[in-house]
Each structure stands twice: as C-alpha cells, then as structure tokens.
Amino acid sequence: MDLEITEIHNLPQDELKHRIESKLKHYQDSYSMYISNYSSEWEGNTGYYTFFVLGTKMNAVIDIKPDKVVIESKLPLIAIMHKRKIEELLRNNIKEIIRGS
C-alpha cells in the first residue's frame, strides 16, 4: 500500500467502527459532487471501501484493532503528488473521530 496511517485509540472497537461509519456517511453526503460510486463492506472490524473522487477510483482498508486503527490505501498515480496532504487530512480526521469531535 502507498499510504498507511496508524493511530492509537482506547475506544471499544464497535464504538470506533460506528463513529467511522457515521463520519464517512457524512462525507459521502456532504461531498457528493466529488465522491461517487461509494461502496463499503465490513468483515468483523475491517472495512473495505471503494469510491471515485473526481472520476478517479480509490480503495481503502480500515482495520480497527483493540488499541489502534490502521488505514491503508493504494493511491492512484494522479494522487501521489498530493500524498503528504492526503496523509495529513486523514490523520487529522481519524484523530477527530477518536476524540469524538
């Protein structure tokens, strides 16, 4: 994977999963002009996401472990030059989700 973000948490896994799903639903609704063909599937505490951002396909895996959450994604070529900004945005968002804000 091109992108991997790990953040420590102390929440029950089900609670963090619920918070992540809620936030992603909010983003899907708020940014529908940019995000399309959104799909997700959970197997236990691992979520598999596929969506298009401005016509570019993206895949991500969110793995909620008892003490940390790991987000992995293979960035498309067009997004590689924005990798640092994408990492910062994702890291800040997952921290907000863990804090509950």
C-alpha positions as CSV (number, residue, x, y, z in Angstrom):
1,M,0.0,0.0,0.0
2,D,1.2,3.5,-0.8
3,L,-0.5,5.1,2.2
4,E,-0.6,3.8,5.7
5,I,-1.8,5.7,8.8
6,T,-1.9,4.2,12.3
7,E,-3.5,6.0,15.3
8,I,-3.7,4.7,18.8
9,H,-7.2,4.6,20.5
10,N,-8.7,3.4,23.7
11,L,-12.3,3.0,22.5
12,P,-14.3,-0.2,22.2
13,Q,-13.9,-1.4,18.6
14,D,-17.7,-1.3,17.9
15,E,-17.8,2.3,19.1
16,L,-14.9,3.3,16.8
17,K,-16.5,1.4,13.9
18,H,-19.8,3.3,14.4
19,R,-18.0,6.6,14.6
20,I,-16.0,5.9,11.4
21,E,-19.1,4.8,9.5
22,S,-21.1,7.9,10.6
23,K,-18.3,10.2,9.6
24,L,-17.8,8.6,6.2
25,K,-21.6,8.8,5.6
26,H,-21.4,12.5,6.4
27,Y,-18.6,13.0,4.0
28,Q,-20.4,11.0,1.3
29,D,-23.5,13.2,1.7
30,S,-21.6,16.5,2.1
31,Y,-19.2,15.9,-0.9
32,S,-21.5,14.0,-3.3
33,M,-20.4,16.3,-6.1
34,Y,-16.9,14.9,-5.8
35,I,-17.5,11.4,-4.4
36,S,-19.4,8.8,-6.4
37,N,-19.9,5.0,-6.7
38,Y,-19.3,4.7,-2.9
39,S,-19.4,1.2,-1.5
40,S,-18.3,-0.4,1.7
41,E,-18.2,-3.8,3.2
42,W,-17.2,-4.8,6.7
43,E,-15.8,-8.2,7.7
44,G,-15.6,-8.0,11.5
45,N,-13.6,-5.0,12.4
46,T,-12.1,-4.5,8.9
47,G,-13.8,-2.2,6.4
48,Y,-13.2,-2.3,2.7
49,Y,-14.1,0.9,0.8
50,T,-14.2,1.7,-2.9
51,F,-15.3,5.1,-4.3
52,F,-14.4,7.5,-7.0
53,V,-13.1,11.0,-6.3
54,L,-13.5,13.3,-9.3
55,G,-13.6,10.2,-11.6
56,T,-10.5,8.5,-10.1
57,K,-11.1,5.2,-8.4
58,M,-9.9,4.9,-4.8
59,N,-9.7,1.9,-2.5
60,A,-9.1,1.9,1.2
61,V,-9.0,-0.6,4.1
62,I,-9.7,0.4,7.6
63,D,-8.6,-2.1,10.2
64,I,-9.8,-1.4,13.8
65,K,-7.6,-3.3,16.3
66,P,-8.2,-3.2,20.1
67,D,-5.6,-0.5,20.6
68,K,-5.1,1.2,17.2
69,V,-6.8,1.8,13.9
70,V,-4.9,1.3,10.6
71,I,-5.9,3.0,7.3
72,E,-4.3,1.7,4.1
73,S,-4.8,2.8,0.6
74,K,-3.1,2.4,-2.7
75,L,-3.1,5.9,-4.2
76,P,-3.7,6.3,-7.9
77,L,-0.8,7.9,-9.8
78,I,-2.7,11.2,-10.0
79,A,-2.9,11.4,-6.2
80,I,0.8,10.5,-5.5
81,M,1.9,14.2,-5.7
82,H,-0.6,15.1,-3.0
83,K,0.3,12.1,-0.7
84,R,1.6,14.3,2.2
85,K,-1.6,16.4,2.2
86,I,-3.8,13.4,1.9
87,E,-2.0,11.7,4.9
88,E,-2.3,14.9,7.0
89,L,-6.0,15.2,6.2
90,L,-6.7,11.5,7.0
91,R,-4.7,11.6,10.2
92,N,-6.4,14.7,11.4
93,N,-9.9,13.2,10.6
94,I,-9.2,9.9,12.4
95,K,-7.9,11.8,15.4
96,E,-11.2,13.9,15.5
97,I,-13.2,10.7,15.2
98,I,-11.3,9.1,18.1
99,R,-11.8,12.2,20.2
100,G,-15.5,12.2,19.3
101,S,-15.5,15.7,17.8
